[in-house]
Amino acid sequence: MQVLIVDDEMYAVMGIKDAIDWKGLGVTAVHDAYNMREAVKIFEKQEIQVMICDIEMPKGTGIELLEWVNEFSPHTETIFLTAHGDFRFMQRAIQLSSFDYMMKPVEFDVLEDTIGRAIAAVGKKSAELAQSEQYKPYYELWNKKKTLLSERFWHDLLAERIVASESAGNSLPAEYGIVLQPEDRLFPVMVSVENWKRELSTRDEEVMEYAIRQSASELLIANSRGEVVQTKHGVTMAILYLSPDEESAIQHSIGGRCMQYIDACGQYLNCSVSCYIGEPVKLHELRPMYKSLLSMEYNNLSESNQLNWLRLQSPDPVPNPSLPDFAAWALLIENGKEDEMVGHLKRSLLELASERRFGASALQAYYQGFLQMIHYLLQKKGVSAHQLFHDDSVSQVKVPPRTLEQLEEWGIRLIRTVHRYLYREESVIQRLRGYIADHLSENITREMLAEYVHLNPAYLSRLFKKETGMSITDYLLNERMRIAKELIAHSTIPISEIAQKLGYGNFSYFSKMFKKIYHANPQQFRKLSGC
């Protein structure tokens, strides 16, 4: 056990060294220093268990020394001695967890008793530290496993691999290390990456998606309770746990958190994202709420960097509007009159907008009638909603469009999609591959491809990766380089001309991409091919 006395008054140091029965306290060595600099040098060479320190000294105060000691030697207990009863010093000493604070002149028997208690505290702390070190590997393993269990629970719940019943309450998540109180509700916020502002490989995109989730944890969950997970549909979900006391405040602040998150993603992660904000629900209601948020994202073709609130409202008490003859419309679609049907839809919505009775109920009635007509036609033709939309989560839209413009956009997209399914043989991805093959010399973007097949860009990216195993960016690169390889190996076309034909205005960049795929630059490859 070693003790350090720090005081700029030599006689004060000598008095303490001579007056205390160090051997009786079990102290093996007593060191002395007359300023902070000397004290630091001793700490760097010796393991000091107890420090007795003056506060007001030249070349660094005792408070500054304690701040350093707390970082460099956190097991050390500090006893402060001072001739001044300044409350600010006392307050800071308490904040820094000093062992005691004594006024000069100090009675040596009281000081000896205090040193004895400090030594005992050091021994207790050492024993606790040794015990914690013994269990530290198991604790870290449990924490890691607990996090994985928690993520797995929410992932499986949203994927319907786990069914949470109303009667089970919050006992099910407790089996996965998730602590929810009986009265807690869950507040979901879905994050959709609308656009990456620069080209990313599949690996880079995975890294950035991890950054998206970490940022969501820091900015959306923030100091609240909750979890951020990536679902099987490839979207990021922030799930906040709300007690009745927290619910109002967090609902009020979540819009600001989301806008801060959207701005941060644009500034630091080079991407455009939208946040889809649900309603607080009980555990067994989370899956339907999640499906509603997915439906919102699927139907959002035009808005990015936006907040989208899910509001389940009853229709306004407005008289029933005059609706189109949806049965006749079904016949038009059935007979392949796609463009004619789109024209009818546009004219009908213009007429609806001109009616004095137009209101929320009219919009909802129109939407429901149109959707019923589509489902009737799909059933008649043997095409399921799952087959049509590629995923059961968007087989029924739970939130109607809020404006005529949104209704028109949604209706046209649905007409095009139904027509495509009824009158084509190739899949969406096959159509995209054909389009890409015909336009490789152009600057093809994800948004351009999404517009071509009338799908949400974020949804299209996930669908493309799911069916091909690679991102759109990687597929474009591989296709261009595949054709470049054939032309370089089996033709005498100048390599610079080949690069131009494949949309590369920068020849050095083309060479770099070619080497990335085939591990040789174009000139070396042509030479090895014998052309």
C-alpha positions in Angstrom: 0.0 0.0 0.0 1.5 3.3 -1.1 0.6 6.9 -0.2 1.4 10.2 -1.9 1.4 13.6 -0.1 1.1 16.6 -2.3 1.5 20.1 -0.9 3.5 23.2 -1.9 4.4 23.8 1.8 7.4 21.6 2.8 6.7 21.7 6.5 3.1 20.6 6.0 4.4 17.5 4.1 7.0 16.7 6.7 4.4 17.2 9.6 2.1 14.6 8.0 4.8 12.1 7.3 6.1 12.3 10.9 2.7 12.3 12.7 1.0 9.3 11.1 1.6 5.7 12.2 2.0 4.5 8.6 3.2 1.0 9.6 0.1 0.5 11.7 -2.1 1.4 8.7 -0.2 -1.2 6.5 1.4 1.5 4.4 4.7 0.3 2.8 5.9 3.6 1.2 5.1 7.3 1.6 6.0 9.6 -1.3 5.9 13.4 -1.4 5.5 16.0 -4.1 5.4 19.8 -4.0 3.4 20.5 -7.2 1.2 18.8 -9.8 4.1 18.1 -12.2 6.1 16.2 -9.5 3.0 14.3 -8.5 2.3 13.1 -12.1 5.9 11.8 -12.4 5.5 9.7 -9.2 2.2 8.3 -10.5 3.9 7.3 -13.8 6.4 5.3 -11.8 4.5 4.0 -8.7 1.1 2.6 -8.0 -0.5 5.0 -5.5 -3.5 3.8 -3.5 -4.1 7.0 -1.4 -3.3 10.6 -2.3 -3.4 13.4 0.4 -3.5 16.7 -1.5 -3.6 20.4 -1.0 -6.0 22.3 -3.3 -4.4 25.7 -3.9 -0.9 25.1 -5.3 1.2 26.7 -8.0 1.7 24.9 -11.4 -1.7 23.2 -11.1 -4.3 23.0 -8.4 -5.3 19.9 -6.5 -8.6 19.9 -8.5 -6.7 19.7 -11.8 -4.5 17.0 -10.3 -7.5 15.0 -9.3 -9.0 15.3 -12.8 -5.8 13.8 -14.2 -5.6 11.1 -11.5 -9.2 10.0 -12.1 -8.3 9.2 -15.7 -4.8 7.8 -15.2 -5.3 6.0 -11.8 -9.0 5.6 -11.2 -8.5 3.2 -8.3 -6.7 5.9 -6.2 -8.6 7.5 -3.3 -8.0 11.2 -2.7 -8.2 13.2 0.6 -8.2 17.0 0.1 -6.6 19.4 2.7 -7.2 23.1 2.3 -6.9 26.3 4.3 -9.9 27.9 2.4 -13.5 26.9 2.8 -14.5 28.0 -0.8 -17.7 26.2 -1.6 -16.7 26.0 -5.3 -13.7 23.9 -4.5 -15.7 21.6 -2.2 -18.4 21.2 -4.9 -15.9 20.3 -7.6 -14.1 17.9 -5.3 -17.4 16.1 -4.6 -18.2 16.0 -8.4 -14.8 14.3 -8.9 -15.5 11.7 -6.3 -12.8 12.7 -3.8 -12.8 10.5 -0.6 -12.8 13.4 1.9 -12.4 17.2 2.2 -10.7 18.5 5.4 -9.8 22.0 6.6 -6.3 23.0 7.8 -5.0 22.9 10.3 -6.0 19.3 10.5 -5.9 17.1 13.7 -3.5 14.3 13.0 -5.6 11.6 14.8 -8.6 12.6 12.6 -6.4 12.5 9.5 -5.1 9.1 10.4 -8.6 7.7 10.9 -9.6 9.2 7.5 -6.5 7.6 5.8 -7.4 4.3 7.4 -10.9 4.5 6.0 -9.5 5.4 2.5 -7.2 2.4 2.6 -10.2 0.2 3.5 -12.1 1.7 0.6 -9.2 0.9 -1.8 -9.2 -2.7 -0.6 -12.9 -3.1 -1.1 -12.7 -1.5 -4.5 -9.9 -3.8 -5.5 -11.9 -6.9 -4.4 -14.9 -5.8 -6.4 -12.8 -5.0 -9.4 -11.2 -8.5 -9.2 -14.6 -10.1 -9.0 -15.9 -8.0 -11.9 -12.9 -8.9 -14.0 -13.5 -12.6 -13.3 -17.1 -12.3 -14.7 -16.3 -9.7 -17.4 -16.0 -12.2 -20.3 -19.4 -13.7 -19.4 -20.9 -10.3 -19.0 -19.6 -9.1 -22.4 -20.8 -12.3 -24.0 -24.3 -11.9 -22.5 -24.5 -8.3 -23.6 -23.5 -9.2 -27.1 -25.9 -12.2 -27.1 -28.7 -10.0 -25.6 -28.3 -7.5 -28.4 -28.5 -10.2 -31.1 -31.5 -11.8 -29.4 -33.3 -8.4 -29.2 -32.6 -7.7 -32.9 -33.7 -11.2 -33.9 -37.0 -10.9 -31.9 -38.1 -7.7 -33.7 -36.9 -9.1 -37.1 -38.9 -12.3 -36.6 -41.9 -10.5 -35.3 -42.2 -8.2 -38.3 -41.5 -11.2 -40.6 -44.4 -13.1 -38.9 -42.1 -15.9 -37.8 -43.2 -15.0 -34.2 -46.9 -14.3 -33.5 -47.6 -12.0 -30.5 -51.1 -12.5 -29.1 -53.0 -9.9 -27.3 -53.3 -12.1 -24.2 -49.6 -12.7 -24.0 -48.9 -9.0 -23.3 -45.2 -8.1 -23.1 -44.1 -11.4 -21.6 -42.8 -12.7 -25.0 -40.1 -10.1 -25.5 -38.9 -10.7 -22.0 -37.7 -14.1 -23.2 -35.3 -12.3 -25.5 -33.9 -9.9 -22.9 -36.3 -7.0 -23.9 -37.7 -5.2 -20.9 -41.2 -3.8 -21.6 -43.6 -2.7 -18.9 -47.3 -3.9 -19.1 -48.5 -0.4 -20.0 -45.8 0.3 -22.6 -46.7 0.9 -26.3 -44.5 0.7 -29.4 -44.0 3.7 -31.7 -42.6 2.7 -35.1 -40.7 4.9 -37.5 -39.7 3.4 -40.8 -36.7 4.8 -42.7 -36.6 4.4 -46.5 -33.4 5.2 -48.5 -34.7 7.0 -51.6 -31.5 7.7 -53.4 -27.7 7.4 -53.0 -26.1 10.6 -54.3 -23.1 8.7 -55.7 -22.5 5.2 -57.2 -22.0 2.5 -54.6 -20.9 -1.1 -55.0 -22.9 -3.8 -53.2 -20.3 -3.9 -50.4 -20.3 -0.1 -50.0 -24.1 0.0 -49.9 -24.1 -2.6 -47.1 -21.6 -0.4 -45.1 -23.7 2.7 -45.7 -26.9 0.8 -44.6 -25.1 0.0 -41.4 -24.3 3.7 -41.0 -28.0 4.5 -41.6 -29.0 2.2 -38.8 -26.4 3.5 -36.3 -27.5 7.1 -37.1 -31.1 6.2 -36.6 -30.2 4.8 -33.2 -28.4 8.0 -32.2 -30.9 10.5 -33.6 -34.3 8.8 -33.7 -34.1 6.6 -30.5 -31.7 9.2 -28.9 -32.1 9.1 -25.1 -35.3 7.2 -25.3 -35.8 3.4 -24.9 -36.0 1.5 -28.2 -34.3 -0.6 -30.9 -33.3 -0.2 -34.5 -33.5 -3.2 -36.8 -33.4 -4.0 -40.5 -36.4 -6.0 -41.7 -36.6 -8.7 -44.3 -37.9 -6.1 -46.7 -34.6 -4.3 -46.4 -35.9 -1.2 -44.6 -34.7 0.2 -41.3 -37.2 0.3 -38.5 -36.8 2.4 -35.3 -39.1 1.1 -32.6 -39.4 3.3 -29.6 -40.8 2.0 -26.3 -43.3 4.5 -24.8 -44.7 4.6 -21.3 -47.9 6.6 -20.7 -45.9 9.4 -19.2 -43.5 9.5 -22.2 -45.9 9.1 -25.0 -47.1 12.7 -25.5 -43.6 14.2 -25.3 -42.0 11.8 -27.7 -44.9 12.0 -30.2 -44.4 15.8 -30.1 -40.7 15.6 -30.6 -40.4 12.8 -33.2 -41.0 15.1 -36.1 -38.0 17.2 -35.1 -35.8 14.1 -34.6 -36.8 12.8 -38.0 -36.0 16.1 -39.8 -32.6 16.2 -38.0 -32.0 12.6 -39.1 -33.0 13.4 -42.7 -30.7 16.4 -42.8 -27.8 14.4 -41.3 -28.2 11.6 -43.9 -28.0 14.1 -46.7 -25.1 15.9 -45.3 -22.9 13.1 -43.9 -24.1 9.9 -45.7 -24.8 11.3 -49.1 -28.3 9.9 -49.4 -31.9 11.0 -49.5 -34.2 9.3 -47.0 -37.8 9.6 -46.0 -39.3 8.8 -42.6 -42.7 7.1 -42.3 -44.1 7.7 -38.8 -46.7 5.3 -37.4 -49.0 5.4 -34.4 -48.2 4.0 -30.9 -49.6 0.4 -30.7 -49.5 -2.6 -28.4 -47.1 -5.4 -29.2 -49.7 -7.6 -31.1 -50.6 -4.6 -33.3 -47.1 -3.8 -34.4 -47.1 -6.1 -37.5 -50.2 -4.5 -39.1 -48.8 -1.1 -38.4 -45.6 -2.1 -40.1 -47.5 -3.3 -43.1 -49.3 0.1 -43.3 -45.9 1.9 -43.3 -44.6 -0.3 -46.1 -47.8 0.5 -48.1 -47.1 4.2 -47.6 -43.6 3.8 -48.9 -44.7 1.7 -51.9 -47.1 4.3 -53.0 -44.8 7.2 -52.6 -43.2 7.8 -56.1 -42.6 11.6 -56.0 -41.7 12.7 -52.5 -38.3 12.3 -50.9 -36.6 13.8 -47.9 -40.0 14.0 -46.3 -41.9 13.1 -43.1 -44.9 10.9 -43.8 -47.4 10.6 -41.0 -49.8 7.7 -40.8 -53.1 9.1 -39.6 -56.1 6.7 -39.4 -59.0 9.1 -39.6 -62.7 8.6 -40.1 -64.2 10.0 -43.3 -65.8 13.5 -43.2 -69.6 13.5 -43.2 -70.1 14.6 -46.8 -72.8 13.2 -49.1 -71.9 10.4 -51.5 -70.3 11.7 -54.7 -71.1 10.6 -58.2 -68.6 7.9 -59.1 -67.5 6.4 -62.4 -68.8 3.1 -63.8 -66.0 1.0 -62.4 -67.5 -2.2 -64.1 -67.0 -0.6 -67.5 -63.5 0.4 -66.5 -62.7 -3.2 -65.6 -63.7 -4.2 -69.1 -61.4 -1.6 -70.6 -58.4 -2.9 -68.7 -59.4 -6.5 -69.4 -59.4 -5.8 -73.1 -55.9 -4.2 -73.0 -57.1 -0.6 -73.4 -54.4 0.8 -71.1 -54.1 4.3 -72.6 -57.8 4.7 -73.0 -58.3 3.7 -69.3 -55.7 6.3 -68.2 -57.6 9.0 -70.1 -60.9 8.1 -68.4 -59.2 8.2 -65.0 -57.8 11.7 -65.6 -61.1 13.1 -66.9 -63.0 11.6 -64.1 -60.8 13.1 -61.5 -61.1 16.6 -63.1 -64.9 16.2 -62.9 -64.6 15.2 -59.3 -62.5 18.2 -58.4 -65.1 20.5 -60.0 -68.0 19.2 -57.8 -69.0 21.3 -54.8 -69.4 18.2 -52.7 -65.9 17.1 -53.1 -64.2 16.4 -49.8 -62.4 13.7 -47.8 -65.3 11.3 -48.1 -65.5 11.7 -51.8 -61.8 11.0 -52.2 -62.0 7.9 -50.0 -65.1 6.5 -51.8 -63.4 7.0 -55.2 -60.3 5.2 -54.0 -62.2 2.3 -52.5 -64.3 1.8 -55.6 -61.2 1.9 -57.8 -59.4 -0.6 -55.6 -62.4 -2.9 -55.5 -62.5 -2.9 -59.3 -58.8 -3.8 -59.5 -59.3 -6.7 -57.0 -62.3 -8.0 -58.9 -60.3 -8.0 -62.2 -57.3 -9.7 -60.6 -59.5 -12.5 -59.1 -61.2 -13.0 -62.5 -57.8 -13.4 -64.2 -56.3 -15.5 -61.5 -53.6 -13.0 -60.5 -53.2 -12.6 -56.8 -52.4 -9.3 -55.1 -49.2 -10.9 -53.8 -48.1 -11.8 -57.3 -49.0 -8.3 -58.5 -47.1 -6.3 -55.9 -44.2 -8.8 -55.3 -44.9 -8.8 -51.6 -47.8 -9.5 -49.3 -47.1 -6.3 -47.3 -48.4 -4.1 -50.1 -51.2 -6.3 -51.3 -53.7 -3.8 -49.7 -53.0 -0.1 -49.3 -54.2 0.9 -45.8 -53.8 4.7 -46.2 -55.7 6.3 -49.0 -54.1 9.0 -51.1 -54.7 12.4 -49.5 -55.0 14.5 -52.7 -56.4 14.2 -56.2 -52.9 14.4 -57.6 -51.7 11.5 -55.4 -54.9 9.5 -56.4 -54.2 10.1 -60.1 -50.6 9.1 -59.8 -51.5 6.0 -57.8 -54.3 5.0 -60.2 -52.2 5.4 -63.3 -49.4 3.3 -61.8 -51.8 0.6 -60.8 -53.4 0.5 -64.2 -50.0 0.2 -65.8 -48.9 -2.5 -63.4 -52.1 -4.5 -63.9 -51.8 -4.2 -67.7 -48.2 -5.3 -67.5 -49.1 -8.4 -65.5 -52.1 -9.4 -67.7 -50.3 -8.8 -71.1 -46.7 -9.7 -70.7 -44.6 -12.8 -70.1 -41.3 -11.5 -68.7 -40.8 -10.3 -65.1 -40.0 -6.8 -64.0 -36.4 -7.7 -63.7 -36.3 -9.2 -67.1 -37.8 -6.0 -68.6 -35.2 -4.0 -66.8 -32.4 -6.2 -68.1 -33.7 -5.7 -71.6 -33.9 -1.9 -71.1 -30.4 -1.8 -69.7 -29.0 -3.8 -72.6 -30.5 -1.2 -75.0 -29.3 1.8 -73.2 -25.8 0.9 -71.9 -24.3 3.9 -73.7 -26.5 6.3 -71.6 -26.2 7.4 -68.0 -28.7 5.0 -66.5 -29.9 5.9 -63.0 -32.0 4.0 -60.5 -34.7 6.7 -60.8 -34.8 6.2 -64.6 -35.3 2.5 -64.2 -37.9 2.9 -61.5 -39.9 5.3 -63.7 -39.7 2.8 -66.6 -41.4 0.0 -64.5 -43.5 2.4 -62.4 -42.1 1.3 -59.1 -40.8 3.2 -56.0 -36.9 3.5 -56.4 -36.2 2.2 -52.9 -38.5 -0.8 -53.5 -37.0 -1.5 -56.9 -33.5 -1.6 -55.5 -34.4 -4.2 -52.9 -36.4 -6.3 -55.5 -33.5 -6.1 -58.0 -30.9 -7.2 -55.4 -33.2 -10.0 -54.2 -33.6 -11.5 -57.7 -30.1 -10.9 -59.1 -27.9 -11.0 -56.0 -26.3 -7.7 -56.8 -27.1 -4.0 -56.6 -28.2 -2.1 -59.7 -24.9 -0.2 -59.8 -22.9 -3.5 -59.7 -25.1 -5.0 -62.4 -24.6 -2.0 -64.7 -20.8 -2.2 -64.2 -20.7 -6.0 -64.9 -22.8 -5.7 -68.0 -20.7 -2.9 -69.5 -17.5 -4.7 -68.7 -18.8 -8.0 -70.1 -19.5 -6.3 -73.4 -16.2 -4.4 -73.3 -14.4 -7.7 -72.7 -16.0 -9.3 -75.8 -15.2 -6.3 -78.0 -11.6 -6.0 -76.8 -10.9 -9.7 -77.2 -12.7 -10.4 -80.5 -12.6 -7.1 -82.5 -10.1 -4.5 -83.7 -12.3 -1.5 -82.6 -10.0 1.0 -80.7 -10.4 0.6 -77.0 -11.1 4.3 -76.6 -14.0 3.9 -79.0 -15.3 0.9 -77.1 -15.2 3.0 -73.9 -17.3 5.8 -75.6 -19.9 3.3 -76.9 -20.4 2.0 -73.3 -21.0 5.5 -71.9 -17.5 6.2 -70.5 -16.3 9.7 -71.5 -13.3 9.3 -69.1 -11.0 6.7 -70.5 -8.9 6.4 -67.3 -12.0 5.6 -65.3 -13.1 3.0 -67.9 -9.6 1.3 -67.6 -9.9 1.4 -63.8 -13.3 -0.3 -63.8 -12.2 -2.9 -66.4 -9.1 -3.8 -64.2 -11.4 -4.0 -61.2 -13.4 -6.7 -62.8 -10.8 -8.6 -64.9 -7.6 -7.8 -63.0 -5.9 -6.4 -66.1 -6.1 -3.1 -68.0 -7.8 -3.1 -71.4 -4.5 -2.9 -73.3 -3.0 -5.9 -71.5 -6.2 -7.9 -72.0 -6.2 -7.2 -75.7 -2.5 -8.2 -76.0 -3.1 -11.4 -74.1 -6.2 -12.2 -76.4 -4.0 -11.9 -79.5 -6.0 -9.1 -81.2 
